[in-house]
Amino acid sequence: MWKDKRLCDLLDIDHPIIQAPMAGASTPEMAIAAANAGGMGSLGCAMQTADQVAADMQQIRQHTNRAINLNFFVHTTPSLSPERAQAAQERLTSWYETLDAGEMPEPVEINFPFDSTMCDTVIRLAPKVVSFHFGLPDASMIAAIKNAGIVILSSATSVAEARYLEENGADAIIAQSYEAGGHSGWFLPRGTAEVAGTMALVPRIVDAVNVPVIAAGGIADGRGIAAALMLGAAGVQIGTAFLATPECMASQTHKTALLSASGDDTMMSTAFSGRRARTLVNKYASEMATVDDWPDFPIMNTLTGPIRKASIKADRPDAIALWSGQAVGLIRAASTTEVFDQLVTEVEALIP
């Protein structure tokens, strides 16, 4: 039924649907299920060591020989501002006390951007796809990955970013819109301008580049997929619809909040990681909404980690990073395979 086969051919998949990587939420089991259903199974590796990535890939290969996508962050190395770190620690003190979260850690980076060691590991593991968030790594790494025959994807939130990615080696562009859950892939300066929604962003990026475009953001059912294809996308990337599955490592507190959400209850927040990300509204995000001088990403992640874990332990959504896209009101409790199959069935009913 897929009239545009460019993405299926490029990624060696049956259906042009990518299960979003979602670092901290996706699992080998999720990637296996999505791949075996005929789509692109993805693993978010931004918080893992090279050995952990290798172990997960070994597990995946024991259960599928289908195409797999390994995803990494390529954020700029953060700069520590003692003043901003101290201010953040003071704001967080009451949360540590309320949640009995223990000692506050030092403001240091514990999750690092894609480097040469990880690049060597990826080339050895030979996934079908490696994808990036917040831009692209060094040109020498891009060349090495492409020479190994691995397809490269990356996220763009503007036409300028899409053109940059195409010019610097991306084989397809993920057009990530304002509606998307989790961290925005925004990486080029844009002043005070906002990220566009899917309806406005996707066709403009389609017109601006020659590689396939993958729509991401606000898509959680067959209607969203069909609409994205009508806008010129060659496929879609979907995350929020898979967050409530048993294969997802998100806490049950997070999943319960997602299943009761309407979609009118999300917000952009920098208060969890120091970088813009869409979450369900909760007490912590609301309280910190006006703060704009947090430590750089991902140092802020280190400072909020204990309160997020304590909130999960207490089964309280108050301080959990409840990552979610604006289409959350459309999701349901089901397995990864069931969600994927339902998406395909719905599209089949819409596209003759």
Secondary structure as the mmCIF struct_conf table of DSSP 4:
data_model
#
loop_
_struct_conf.conf_type_id
_struct_conf.id
_struct_conf.beg_label_comp_id
_struct_conf.beg_label_asym_id
_struct_conf.beg_label_seq_id
_struct_conf.end_label_comp_id
_struct_conf.end_label_asym_id
_struct_conf.end_label_seq_id
BEND BEND1 LYS A 3 LYS A 3
HELX_RH_AL_P HELX_RH_AL_P1 ARG A 6 LEU A 11
TURN_TY1_P TURN_TY1_P1 ASP A 12 ASP A 12
BEND BEND2 ASP A 14 PRO A 16
STRN STRN1 ILE A 17 GLN A 19
HELX_LH_PP_P HELX_LH_PP_P1 ALA A 20 ALA A 20
TURN_TY1_P TURN_TY1_P2 ALA A 23 ALA A 25
HELX_RH_AL_P HELX_RH_AL_P2 PRO A 28 ASN A 36
TURN_TY1_P TURN_TY1_P3 ALA A 37 GLY A 38
BEND BEND3 GLY A 39 GLY A 39
STRN STRN2 MET A 40 MET A 40
STRN STRN3 GLY A 41 GLY A 44
TURN_TY1_P TURN_TY1_P4 ALA A 46 MET A 47
HELX_RH_AL_P HELX_RH_AL_P3 ALA A 50 ARG A 61
TURN_TY1_P TURN_TY1_P5 GLN A 62 HIS A 63
BEND BEND4 ARG A 66 ARG A 66
STRN STRN4 ILE A 68 PHE A 73
HELX_LH_PP_P HELX_LH_PP_P2 HIS A 75 PRO A 78
HELX_RH_AL_P HELX_RH_AL_P4 PRO A 82 LEU A 99
TURN_TY1_P TURN_TY1_P6 ASP A 100 ASP A 100
BEND BEND5 GLU A 103 GLU A 103
HELX_LH_PP_P HELX_LH_PP_P3 MET A 104 GLU A 106
BEND BEND6 PRO A 107 PRO A 107
BEND BEND7 ASN A 111 ASN A 111
HELX_RH_AL_P HELX_RH_AL_P5 SER A 116 LEU A 125
BEND BEND8 LYS A 128 LYS A 128
STRN STRN5 VAL A 129 HIS A 133
BEND BEND9 PHE A 134 GLY A 135
HELX_RH_AL_P HELX_RH_AL_P6 ALA A 139 ASN A 147
TURN_TY1_P TURN_TY1_P7 ALA A 148 GLY A 149
STRN STRN6 VAL A 151 ALA A 156
BEND BEND10 THR A 157 SER A 158
HELX_RH_AL_P HELX_RH_AL_P7 VAL A 159 GLU A 167
TURN_TY1_P TURN_TY1_P8 ASN A 168 GLY A 169
BEND BEND11 ASP A 171 ASP A 171
STRN STRN7 ALA A 172 GLN A 176
TURN_TY1_P TURN_TY1_P9 TYR A 178 GLU A 179
STRN STRN8 GLY A 182 HIS A 183
BEND BEND12 LEU A 188 LEU A 188
TURN_TY1_P TURN_TY1_P10 GLY A 191 THR A 192
HELX_LH_PP_P HELX_LH_PP_P4 ALA A 193 GLY A 197
HELX_RH_AL_P HELX_RH_AL_P8 THR A 198 ALA A 208
BEND BEND13 ASN A 210 VAL A 211
STRN STRN9 VAL A 213 ALA A 216
BEND BEND14 GLY A 217 GLY A 218
BEND BEND15 ASP A 221 ASP A 221
HELX_RH_AL_P HELX_RH_AL_P9 GLY A 222 MET A 230
TURN_TY1_P TURN_TY1_P11 LEU A 231 GLY A 232
BEND BEND16 ALA A 234 ALA A 234
STRN STRN10 GLY A 235 ILE A 238
HELX_RH_3T_P HELX_RH_3T_P1 THR A 240 PHE A 242
TURN_TY1_P TURN_TY1_P12 LEU A 243 ALA A 244
BEND BEND17 THR A 245 THR A 245
TURN_TY1_P TURN_TY1_P13 PRO A 246 GLU A 247
BEND BEND18 ALA A 250 ALA A 250
HELX_RH_AL_P HELX_RH_AL_P10 GLN A 252 LEU A 259
TURN_TY1_P TURN_TY1_P14 SER A 260 SER A 260
BEND BEND19 GLY A 263 ASP A 265
STRN STRN11 THR A 266 SER A 269
BEND BEND20 THR A 270 THR A 270
TURN_TY1_P TURN_TY1_P15 ALA A 271 SER A 273
BEND BEND21 GLY A 274 ARG A 275
STRN STRN12 ALA A 277 LEU A 280
HELX_RH_AL_P HELX_RH_AL_P11 LYS A 283 GLU A 287
TURN_TY1_P TURN_TY1_P16 MET A 288 THR A 290
HELX_LH_PP_P HELX_LH_PP_P5 TRP A 294 ASP A 296
TURN_TY1_P TURN_TY1_P17 PHE A 297 PRO A 298
HELX_RH_AL_P HELX_RH_AL_P12 ILE A 299 LYS A 313
TURN_TY1_P TURN_TY1_P18 ALA A 314 ASP A 315
HELX_RH_3T_P HELX_RH_3T_P2 PRO A 317 ALA A 319
BEND BEND22 ILE A 320 ILE A 320
STRN STRN13 TRP A 323 TRP A 323
TURN_TY1_P TURN_TY1_P19 GLN A 326 ALA A 327
HELX_RH_3T_P HELX_RH_3T_P3 VAL A 328 LEU A 330
BEND BEND23 ALA A 333 ALA A 333
HELX_RH_AL_P HELX_RH_AL_P13 THR A 336 LEU A 350
#
